[in-house]
Amino acid sequence: MPDFKMSPSHSDVPFGSNQRRYYLTPELSQRINLIRHLIQNSEQLLLVLAETGCGKTSLLNQLKSIAEKKYEHWWIYTLISSPALSPDTLMSGILAAFNVRNDGKPTQVLQESLRSHIAATRYNGQLPVLFVDDAHKLPLATLKFVIELAMWGESLTRMRVILFCEPQITSILAAPEFEIVQKNMTHTLDIPPFSATQVRDYLQFRLAGGRYNTIHPFGSDVIKKIYTESEGIPGEINLYAQQVLRQFAEQRPTQALPNSLSYSKLLWGIPIVLVLLGIALWIYWESGKPLEDALQSQSLEASLLEPPPPSLYNQVPPTSDETAAPSASSSNLSNHAGATNPIVSRQVAQNNTPPASSRKASTPADKLGKIDIKGEDWLRRQNPNAYTLQILGVHDRLTLKQFIAEHKLNEVAMYKTTFHGKDWYVLVYGIYPNRTQARAALQTLPASLQQSTQPWVRSFASVQKSLNQ
């Protein structure tokens, strides 16, 4: 049973971003314990990789909270990444936390001063720890400096560094300027999505102690729908759950909310709610309509889930859910290796194939020998609810084409964006109807390829968003 971490204060917006309570699953507990152990006993660079909404910042804050209670000797500096953060600014910030004046000092002096204060702190029995949130947003020079703080120099002058970042950082770390990472062991962890049962418990946990603790719209079918649409990603769960709760609150008189009910009214209200939910379930099963249509039949006139989240509409049919999280593992970012063909869903491919006239009008795809490389027009036509595997991102287009030819990759697409002010070419691979099948396909890639380029699952919606930026 998950451990519910409670605090005395509660909000009437239980799924808002300002919640300080942390829902701890067995999988998250395992990762937290492993991170604690590695910080204490290992010099390895730690990477926590997860997409937006998976809970990287929440995990970071939970680690800080634990450290305050159990690791008083940890000296923690938390860096909120920015594309404009220079190495000198970072060094000045850390030195300021050491209570060291550093105005106007040259870079070399800052580096020497920082290293000496790290060593002095460790001699004094403390352990300097650097948490970096959204590390993938850092300029390359700053990211390199952060990594060197963990991997270069005398042991006593190093900090323990934990990078919380999106999986795309693995493509950056495969570049020649990060040779130090490729030649040394790193430890990589993921943040697994919630299972269906954990989604139910998470909703109850967020509602606990608030005004919706006993009367709320989250029946089993609503929970199932939220799990299906969110795929267990906490950020998505919060978004959908808050929409459901807002709709529920708007359709109820203010005086009927629990904190203003008398006991007798509450006893009458509960059966009424149960009857309404029963009617909703009957309509849902009889009509086969989506969740929002079923609840609309109970006089919920507005749409249950508002338009902004695209995954609620035109959803690719889900398959059986696989909730087992991959174990944390050490990785050595070194040599590339060959890859196999992806598991391409016929259904998604058919749904996304444009008419013949549309194909003729589209921008011609790249050709590399006999390999057909899809382009941006093709990517824009794909179902945004489907998924693909990002294999590699590089600054040099020729390098990407050589990589494709070397590993004989088929079913690939390439697009150009910008990263740190320079052209950035991204290679994606395969089409999958949902995240579960994409993860399964990812596991079929050769282990050497997974370790060298660290492919990761991403939605076509995120790819299309990158194209529009």
N, C-alpha and C positions, 0 to 999 in steps of 0.2 A: 504494500500500500504506500503511495507517495507520501512524503513528509510535508505537511502544510506549515509553512513558516508564516506566523501571524504577527500582526502589530496592532496596538490599541486603536489607532486611528483608521477610519474607513471613509471612503468617498461615495457620493451618490452617482459617480460616474465610474462604475467598477471596472470598465474595460478601457479606461483612458491611459495615456502614456505616463501619468504622474504617480502611478501606483508604486509603492515601495516594497510591497510584499513579494516574495519569491516562491514560485511553485516548483518544488524539487521532486523530480522523478528519479527512479533508480538509475537511469542512464545518465542524467545530469549529475547525480551524486557521485557516480563512478568517475566522471570526468573532472569534477571539482577535486576529488581526493587525489586523482592522478596529477593534476596541475600542482596541487599543494606539495605533493611528494617530490615532483621534479624541480620545483623552485627551491626546495630545501636541499636537495641532494644531487642535482645535475647542473652542468654548465651548458647544456644544450639550449639552442634557440627554440622557443615554443611558438607554434602557430595554431590558432583556433580559427578554422575556416568554416564559414557559413554564409548563406545568402542573406539579403536584406529581410528583416522580419523574423529571423530564427532565434534571436535573443542574445546576440554577442554582447551588447552593452549591459544587459541585465546580468549575464554571467560574470562580466567584469566587476560590476558593482557588488554582486554576491561574494565574490572572492575578497574584495576589499573589506566587506562587512565581517567576514570570517577572520580575516587577518587582524582586524582591530581587537577581536576577542581572544584569539588563540596564538597569534604570531606577533607579539609586541616588538620583537626585534627586527621585523621587516620594516625597512624604510621605503615607502611607496611613493612613486611619482607617476601620476596618470596624465598621459598625453592625449588630447583630443586632436586628431589629425586634421590638417588643412593643406590644400594644394599650394598655398603661399608660404608655408613654414620653412624657413631656411635652417641649415645646421647651426649657424651662429645663434639664431633666435632660440632654438631648442636648448643649446648649451647654456645660454644665459638664463633660461627658465629653470633648468635643473640646478644651476649654481645659486640662483636666487632662493630656491627651496632649501639649499644648504646654508642660507644666510651669508652668501658671499657676494660682495660688490664686484661687478664686472663691466661697468659702463666704459665703452670705448676701447676695450682691449682687443687686440688682433686675434685671429682664429687660432693660431698656434698656442698663444698664451691661454686662451679659453680651454683648449683641449687638455693642456698640461694641468691646468687648475682643476678641471673636472675630474681627471683621472686620479689626481692626488687626493681629492676630497672623497672619491669613492673608496680609495684604499684606506684613508683614515677612518671612514665610517665602518669598514669591515674590520679593521684592527680594533675598533671599539666594541665589537661584538654584534654589530647590526648587519643586515643583509639588504643592500640597495636593490629594489625591484622596480622595473619600468613597465607599466601597462600602457599599451598603445592601442587606442580604439580607432577603428577604420584605417588601419595602417596602409591599405591599398591607395588611399588618397594622398599620401605623402609624396613630395617631389623625390625623384630618384636619388639625388645627392643626400637628402635628409634620411630617406629609408636606408641607404647604404651606411650612413653614420650610425643610425640606431642599431643596425645589425652588427656593426663593428664593436659597439659597446658590449655586445654579448659574446662575440667570438674572437676578438683580436686583442692582443696585449697580454701582459702578465695577469694571472688569475685574479689577484687581489684588486686589480684596477678595472675589473669587468662588473657589469650589472646583470642581474637576471632580467631577461627581456621576454615579454609575452606579447605577440602580435595578434590582435583580434581583427580579422579582415575577411573580405570576400574571396572566393576561390580564384578569382582572376589574378591574384598576386603571384600565383605559382608560375604564370607565364612571364611575369616581370623577373622573378628570381632565376629563371632559366637563361636570362641574358648574360653575356660575357662579363659585364661589370660586377656581377654578383657571384663571381667564381668562388669566393670564400664560403658561400652557402652550399655550392655544389660539391665542394671538397670536404665538407664537414657534415656530421650527422645533425639533423633537426628532428624535432618531434612534432607531429601534426595530429590534431584532434578535430573532430567534427562536432556539431550540435544536432543530434537527431530530432526529427519531428515527433510530435505526440502521436500515440496510438489512439484508436477510437475511444477506448476506455479512459485514457488520460485526458482527452478533450472533454469528456463528461466531467471528470473530477476537477479539471482546471476551471471549467465554468462555475462549478459549485464553489470552488475555492475563491474565485474572484468575487462571487456574490456574497460570501459569508460575512456576517456582521453588518451588512448594509440594509437598506430599505427594501431590497428585492430578495432578501434571504429566503423568505417563505413563499412569496407569490411572484412568479416570473414565468416567461413564456417558453422556457427551455425544456420541452418534452423530449422524449426519445427520438422522435422523427426530426425535430428541429436540430437536435444535437448531431444526428447522423448526417443531415444535410450540411451543417457547418463543417463537420469533419471532411466530408467529400470535397466541398468547395475549397477549403483551406489547405487540404492535404497535411494537416497537423502542424502547420507553420504558425507559431504563436501570434505574430503580427497580423496575419490574415484572420485568425480566429477572433482576435480583439475587434477587428474592423467589422466583420459580419455580426458578431454578438452584440456590439454596440448599436448597430442598425436595427437588429431585431428588438433590442431592449428599448430603443428610442421609439420605435413604432408602437410597441406595447404600451409605453407610458403615455404617448399622445392620444391613444384611444381609450384611456381610463381617466375618469374625473380625478382632479387633484386630491379631493377629500377622501378618495377611496384607497389611497396609498397606505401601506401598513403603518407608518409612523403616526397616522392620524385616525386610525380605525379603533373603534371600541372593540372589546372582546367579542360581544355578541355579533357585531357586524362582520368581524373577521370569520366567525363560524359560519355565517350565511354566505360570505363571499367565496370561501374555498370551494364548496360544492358547485357554485355557479361557474367558477373558473374551470373546474374539472369537466363540467358538462360541455362548456364551450370548446375545450380542448378535445373532448371526445367527438364532438361534431366535426371539428377540423380534421381529425384523423380519419373519420369516415369519408369525408369529402376527398381527402388526399388519396386514399386507396381506391375510391370509386372512380375518380376522374383521371388519376394518373398525372395530374398537373404538378408543376414544381411547388416547392414549399411556399413561395410567396403567394401563389394563386390560392392555395388551400387556406392560408390565413386571411386572405382578402374575403373569402366567403363568410368569415365571422364578423363582417362589417369593418374589417381593417381596410379602409378605403385606399390608403396610400400604398405604394409598392413596399413590400417587406424589406427587400434589400435594394438600396439605391443604385443608380446606374454606374457610378464611378468604378467599382471593381469589375473589370471585364470578365473575370473568370466565372461570374454567376450566370452569364448568358452564353448560349451556343457552346456549352461545355462538351468537350470530347468525352464519349462514354467511358466511365472508369472501369477498371478491371479489379480483380481481387486485391485487397490492400496487403502490403508487406510492411510491417512496422519494425522488423528487427534492425537495430542500428549497427552499422559496422564498427568494429572495435578500433580504438585509437592505435596508431601505429607510427613507428619511426620511419622516416624517408630520407633518402640521399638523392638530391636533385642533381643527376649527372647526365647520363647519355640517353639519347632518343632511341626508340626501338619501334619495330613494325606494329601495325594495328590490323585488326580484322574488320570485315564489313559489319555495319551496324544492323540491329534488328529493326527493320523499318515497318511500321504499321501500315498495312494495306488500306485500312479504313481511313486513316488520316491522310495518306497520300492521295487517295481518291477524292476526299473532301476538298483537298487543297489544290487539285489540278485544275488550272484555268481552261476555258474553251480554247480551241485551236486558234481562233482569231486573236485571242489575247496573247497566246504564246508567241505568235509571229510578231506582234507589235512590241514585245518586251525587249529590253536591252540584251544584246547577245551575250551569252555566258563566256567566260574565259575557257580557253582550250589549252591543255598541256599534254602533248602527245595524244593519247587516246582517253585521257581523263577529262571529264566534263566538270568544270568548277562552276557551280551556280553563283549568281551575283545578287546584288541588292534588290533588283526587281523581284526575283524569285523569293527572297526572304520576306519581302513586304506582303506577298500573296499568301503566306502560310497562316494557318490557324493560330492566333496568338495564345490559345489555350494549350497548344501542343508544346513538346519539349525537344531539345537537342542537346548535344554534347559539345562544349567548347574545348577544342583540342589544344589550340596554341594561339598566342598573340605576339606579334613581333613588329619592329619598326621597319624592317626591310621586306618589301613585297617578294623579291627574288628568293630570299631565305624561306619564305612560306611555301613558294612553289616547289623549291628543291625538297622541302620536307615532305610535301604531298607525293612527289615522284619517288622519293627514296622509300617511302613506306607503303606505296601503292594504295592510297586511300581512295575509295569511291564514295559516292553519295555525300559529297562535301560542298560547302558553300563558303564564300569569302566576302568580307566587306571591310571597308575602310572607315575608320573614325579617327579621333585624335586622342593622344594621351600625353600629358605634360607638354603640350604645345607642339608635338611632333606627330606625323602620320603614324597610325597604328592599325595593322592589318590583322584581322581576327579570322580564324578558321573554325567552323562548326561542322558537325558530323551527325547525320542521321535525323530521322523524324520519329517521335514517340508520342502516343496519345496522352500519356500522363507521366508524372514524376516517377512513379513506381517502376514503370517499364524502362524509363530512361536510366534509372539507377541500376536496374538489372543489366542493361546493355553496357553500362560503364564497367561493371564487374567482369564482362567478357573480354575487355581489352587486355592485351598482354601486360603482365605485371610491370615489366621494364618500362613500358610506355606510360603507365599510370604513375610510376615513381618519377620519371624524368620530366614530363610536361604537366603532370597533375591535372588531367581533364576533369571537367566538372559539369554538372547538370544545370541548364538554364532554360527558361521559357522563351518561346518565340516572341512573347510580349516584351520581354526585356531586350531582346535583340532588336526588335522594331523600334523600341524607344531609343536605343543607341543610334539607330539610323536617322532618327528625326532630330537629334541634338546637333 
